[in-house]
């Protein structure tokens, strides 16, 4: 017999949450949000973080399974630095969040969301961690409730369908445990096909618990695709934001995501010669296991380029072009049949006119700060854009 809760009963509870004004999270935004994720993988900072217009930082990651225990403990996993140290590295008043989860780390969330008791236990432990660390809140990075995560071949979406209704219930318990003054955000999918838990029924209930959504408008091409796409493209980003708005989120509660890293994919040859945009890739994922076949990859600007890709990557930097139709930078290497997709500093700046203002979103975020080193060109471009947004009166923004 399945241990999964009744989907009907979970949706009924979610509807109650949606209608409960008492549990609403604060929706007011005093300023345009500029959020940086931080990791110890690239623990390097530019020299201007103390003066940059960063409003929030999210220290990544704590794993969700550590909160599936009886409340009362205070032995939280140590991160690479403390919340207070992080606070001193940015401007006064910055909000420091603890990000929980990350790609592939879903089992702990599923356990937490399963029952009312498990949800309350998990939330109580999260609240204790926030209190003990001195953080200003949490970012819930469950990729993804309802399925389509890294394990989608091992655990079919049908076995995770109950998570769709359980997700807002878990968020409600987190809000109850943390109270109205702490920040709760969530990192959510940018590909419309992955938005299984974000429906017109569930999203209003979700938004009553959250301060904002970080829409991951990157990785919108991955190894599951079979044609080339811009992984951070303007058209796909607008499509993602519009999907959340159509399902009940307000534009001002959405943050546009930026990727401080590069992606590459192997393509077929002949079909890509005439036009590499939208041309066929090779098979990049094992159709049975979902495993990586080594035909795609990614690396940060701060990383050393893999030796066999260095010449191709130099060509991408020298000969790449901006696609004015889809709004992203790309290069196709016809010798190695490699599709490169990434944002230049100018592509970052362009998104403030083509997305931020036209869509009226409430903020931006980037994964992740250290990845853009050592030159931090995209970081600088992002801050220029943010400073421009702060200079535009709200009434004027709504007319753009």
C-alpha positions in Angstrom: 0.0 0.0 0.0 1.3 3.5 -0.9 2.3 5.8 2.0 1.6 8.8 -0.2 -1.1 11.0 1.2 -4.4 11.4 -0.6 -4.0 14.0 -3.3 -7.6 15.2 -2.9 -7.1 15.8 0.8 -3.8 17.6 0.2 -5.4 19.9 -2.3 -8.2 20.7 0.1 -5.7 21.8 2.7 -3.8 23.8 0.2 -7.0 25.6 -0.8 -7.6 26.5 2.9 -4.1 27.9 3.0 -4.7 30.0 0.0 -7.8 31.6 1.6 -6.2 32.2 4.9 -5.0 35.8 5.2 -3.5 35.1 8.6 -0.8 33.0 7.0 0.2 35.4 4.3 3.8 36.3 4.0 4.8 39.9 3.7 4.6 40.9 0.0 5.9 44.4 0.3 9.2 45.1 -1.3 11.1 48.2 -0.2 13.5 48.1 -3.0 14.5 46.2 -6.2 16.0 42.9 -5.1 19.5 41.9 -6.1 20.3 38.4 -4.8 23.5 36.5 -4.9 23.9 32.8 -4.2 27.2 32.0 -2.5 29.0 28.6 -2.4 32.4 27.4 -1.1 33.1 25.9 -4.6 34.0 29.4 -5.8 34.7 31.2 -2.5 36.1 34.3 -4.2 34.6 37.7 -4.1 35.1 40.9 -6.2 36.6 43.8 -4.3 33.4 45.9 -4.4 30.9 43.8 -2.5 30.7 46.2 0.3 29.4 49.0 -2.0 27.5 46.9 -4.5 23.7 47.1 -4.5 23.2 43.5 -3.2 20.1 43.2 -1.1 20.1 39.5 -0.2 22.7 36.6 -0.2 21.8 32.9 -0.1 24.5 30.7 1.4 24.3 27.3 -0.3 23.5 24.6 0.7 22.3 22.9 3.8 20.9 19.5 2.9 17.1 18.9 3.6 17.5 15.5 5.3 19.3 17.0 8.4 16.0 18.6 9.5 14.1 15.2 9.4 14.7 14.5 13.1 13.1 15.2 16.4 13.3 18.8 17.4 15.7 20.0 20.1 19.1 19.6 18.6 21.4 22.4 17.7 24.2 20.5 16.0 23.7 21.9 12.5 26.2 21.1 9.7 28.9 23.7 9.5 29.1 25.8 6.4 32.3 27.2 5.0 31.8 30.5 6.9 29.3 31.9 9.4 26.3 34.1 8.6 27.9 36.9 10.5 31.1 36.7 8.4 29.0 36.8 5.2 27.1 39.8 6.5 30.3 41.8 6.9 31.3 41.1 3.3 28.3 43.0 1.9 26.7 46.4 2.4 25.0 47.2 5.7 21.5 45.8 5.9 22.0 42.9 3.6 19.7 39.9 4.3 21.5 36.6 4.7 19.5 33.4 3.9 20.4 29.8 4.2 19.6 27.9 1.0 18.3 24.3 1.6 18.5 21.6 -1.1 19.9 22.0 -4.6 19.9 19.9 -7.7 19.4 16.2 -7.0 18.9 16.6 -3.3 15.2 15.8 -3.1 14.8 12.8 -0.9 14.9 14.8 2.3 12.2 17.1 1.0 9.9 14.2 0.1 10.3 12.8 3.6 9.6 16.1 5.2 6.5 16.8 3.1 4.8 13.4 3.6 2.6 14.0 6.6 1.4 16.8 8.8 3.7 15.5 11.6 6.7 15.3 9.3 6.1 18.8 8.0 5.8 20.3 11.4 9.0 18.5 12.6 11.0 19.7 9.6 9.8 23.3 9.9 10.5 23.4 13.6 14.1 22.3 13.0 14.5 24.8 10.1 13.3 27.6 12.5 15.8 26.4 15.2 18.6 26.5 12.6 17.7 30.0 11.5 17.7 31.1 15.1 21.0 29.4 15.9 22.8 30.7 12.9 21.4 34.2 13.0 20.2 34.0 9.4 17.4 36.2 8.1 15.5 33.4 6.6 15.7 30.4 4.2 15.6 29.7 0.5 13.9 26.4 -0.4 15.6 24.9 -3.3 13.6 21.7 -4.0 14.3 20.6 -7.6 11.5 19.7 -8.2 8.3 18.9 -6.2 6.1 16.6 -8.3 8.9 15.2 -10.4 11.2 15.9 -13.3 14.2 16.1 -11.0 17.5 14.3 -11.5 16.0 11.0 -10.4 13.0 11.1 -12.8 14.0 7.9 -14.5 14.4 6.1 -11.2 11.3 7.5 -9.5 8.6 8.3 -12.1 6.6 11.4 -11.7 3.5 9.4 -11.0 5.0 8.3 -7.7 5.7 12.0 -6.8 2.3 13.4 -7.8 1.3 13.8 -4.2 4.1 16.3 -3.6 2.3 18.8 -5.8 -0.3 19.4 -3.1 2.1 18.7 -0.2 4.5 21.4 -1.2 2.4 24.5 -0.2 1.6 22.7 3.0 5.3 22.3 3.8 5.8 26.0 3.1 2.9 26.9 5.4 4.5 25.0 8.2 7.8 26.8 7.6 6.0 30.1 7.7 4.3 29.2 10.9 7.5 28.1 12.5 9.6 31.1 11.3 6.9 33.8 11.8 6.1 36.8 9.5 9.3 38.6 10.0 11.7 36.1 8.5 12.2 35.7 4.8 11.2 32.6 2.9 12.0 32.3 -0.8 12.0 29.4 -3.2 14.1 28.6 -6.2 11.8 27.3 -8.9 12.1 25.9 -12.4 12.6 28.0 -15.5 11.5 25.3 -18.0 7.7 25.3 -18.2 7.6 21.6 -18.5 9.2 21.3 -15.0 6.6 23.5 -13.3 4.6 20.5 -12.2 4.0 21.8 -8.7 3.2 25.4 -9.8 -0.4 25.3 -11.1 -3.2 27.8 -11.1 -4.5 25.8 -8.0 -1.3 25.6 -6.0 0.6 28.7 -6.9 -1.7 31.2 -5.1 -1.4 29.1 -2.0 2.4 28.9 -2.4 2.7 32.7 -2.8 0.8 33.3 0.5 3.8 31.7 2.3 6.7 33.1 0.3 8.3 36.5 0.1 9.4 35.9 -3.5 10.3 33.3 -6.1 13.7 32.9 -7.7 12.8 31.8 -11.2 15.8 29.8 -12.5 15.8 31.3 -16.0 18.9 29.4 -16.9 19.6 25.7 -17.6 16.7 26.0 -20.0 18.7 23.8 -22.3 19.9 20.6 -20.6 20.9 17.1 -21.6 17.2 16.0 -22.0 16.8 18.3 -25.0 17.3 17.1 -28.5 17.7 20.5 -30.3 19.9 23.5 -29.5 18.4 26.3 -27.3 19.7 29.3 -25.5 20.0 28.2 -21.9 19.5 31.7 -20.7 17.6 33.1 -23.6 15.3 36.1 -23.4 12.4 34.5 -25.1 12.5 31.4 -22.9 12.9 33.7 -19.8 9.8 35.7 -20.7 7.9 32.4 -21.3 8.9 31.2 -17.8 8.0 34.4 -16.0 4.7 34.6 -17.9 3.8 31.1 -16.9 4.1 31.9 -13.2 2.1 35.1 -13.7 -0.6 33.4 -15.6 -0.9 30.9 -12.8 -1.3 33.4 -10.0 2.1 35.0 -9.1 2.5 38.8 -9.2 5.3 40.1 -11.3 6.8 42.0 -8.4 7.2 38.7 -6.5 9.3 37.2 -9.2 13.1 37.4 -9.6 14.8 36.9 -12.9 17.8 34.4 -12.7 21.2 34.9 -14.3 23.8 32.3 -14.8 27.5 33.0 -14.1 28.6 30.0 -16.1 28.9 28.5 -19.6 27.2 25.5 -21.1 28.1 23.4 -24.1 26.4 20.5 -26.0 27.4 18.2 -28.8 25.3 18.5 -32.0 24.8 16.6 -35.2 26.7 18.1 -38.1 24.9 18.4 -41.4 21.6 19.8 -40.0 23.5 22.5 -38.1 25.6 23.9 -40.9 22.9 26.3 -42.3 21.5 27.4 -38.9 22.8 26.1 -35.6 19.9 27.6 -33.6 17.3 24.9 -33.1 19.3 22.2 -34.8 19.5 18.6 -33.6 21.8 17.5 -30.8 23.3 14.0 -30.3 21.8 11.8 -27.7 23.0 13.3 -24.4 21.1 11.3 -21.8 20.8 7.5 -21.2 17.1 6.8 -22.2 16.8 4.1 -19.5 18.7 5.5 -16.5 18.8 9.2 -17.3 22.5 9.2 -16.8 24.9 11.7 -18.4 26.4 10.3 -21.6 29.2 12.9 -21.6 27.9 14.8 -24.6 27.2 18.0 -22.6 28.7 20.0 -19.8 29.1 23.3 -18.0 31.8 25.3 -16.3 32.0 28.5 -14.4 33.9 31.6 -15.7 36.2 31.1 -12.7 36.9 27.5 -13.7 39.8 26.2 -15.8 38.5 25.2 -19.2 38.8 21.4 -19.9 41.9 20.9 -22.1 40.1 19.4 -25.0 37.7 22.3 -25.1 40.1 25.2 -24.9 40.5 26.0 -28.5 36.8 25.7 -29.1 36.1 27.9 -26.1 38.6 30.5 -27.4 36.7 30.5 -30.7 33.4 30.9 -28.9 34.7 34.0 -27.2 36.2 35.5 -30.3 33.6 34.5 -32.9 30.4 34.1 -30.9 27.4 36.2 -31.7 24.3 37.6 -30.1 21.0 36.2 -31.4 18.6 39.2 -31.6 15.6 37.0 -32.1 16.0 34.8 -29.0 18.1 37.2 -27.0 21.3 35.3 -26.0 24.9 34.8 -27.0 26.0 31.6 -28.7 28.6 29.9 -30.9 28.6 26.7 -32.9 31.9 25.0 -33.5 31.6 23.3 -36.8 34.9 21.4 -36.3 33.9 19.7 -33.1 30.1 20.1 -33.5 29.7 21.9 -30.2 27.0 24.4 -29.3 28.0 27.0 -26.8 25.4 29.0 -24.9 26.2 31.7 -22.3 25.7 35.4 -21.3 28.2 38.1 -22.0 28.2 41.2 -19.9 26.3 43.0 -22.7 23.7 40.2 -22.8 23.2 40.7 -19.1 22.6 44.4 -19.6 20.2 43.8 -22.4 17.9 41.8 -20.2 17.1 44.8 -18.1 15.4 46.4 -21.1 14.0 43.3 -22.7 12.8 41.5 -19.6 13.1 43.3 -16.2 11.3 46.5 -17.3 8.9 45.0 -19.8 7.8 42.3 -17.3 7.9 44.5 -14.2 9.7 41.8 -12.1 10.7 42.7 -8.5 14.3 41.6 -8.7 17.1 39.6 -10.1 19.5 37.0 -8.8 22.6 35.1 -9.9 24.0 31.6 -9.5 26.5 32.1 -8.2 28.8 35.0 -7.3 32.2 33.4 -7.3 31.6 31.6 -10.6 32.0 35.0 -12.4 35.6 35.5 -11.3 38.2 36.5 -11.7 37.0 39.4 -13.9 33.4 39.5 -12.6 32.2 41.1 -15.9 28.6 39.8 -15.5 28.5 40.8 -11.9 29.5 44.3 -12.8 26.9 44.4 -15.6 24.2 43.1 -13.3 24.9 45.8 -10.7 24.8 48.5 -13.4 21.4 47.2 -14.4 20.2 47.1 -10.7 21.3 50.6 -10.0 19.4 51.7 -13.1 16.2 50.0 -11.7 16.6 51.7 -8.3 16.7 55.0 -10.1 13.3 54.4 -11.9 10.3 55.4 -9.8 7.8 52.6 -9.2 5.0 54.5 -11.0 7.2 54.9 -14.0 8.2 51.2 -14.0 4.6 50.2 -14.2 4.1 52.2 -17.3 7.1 50.6 -19.1 
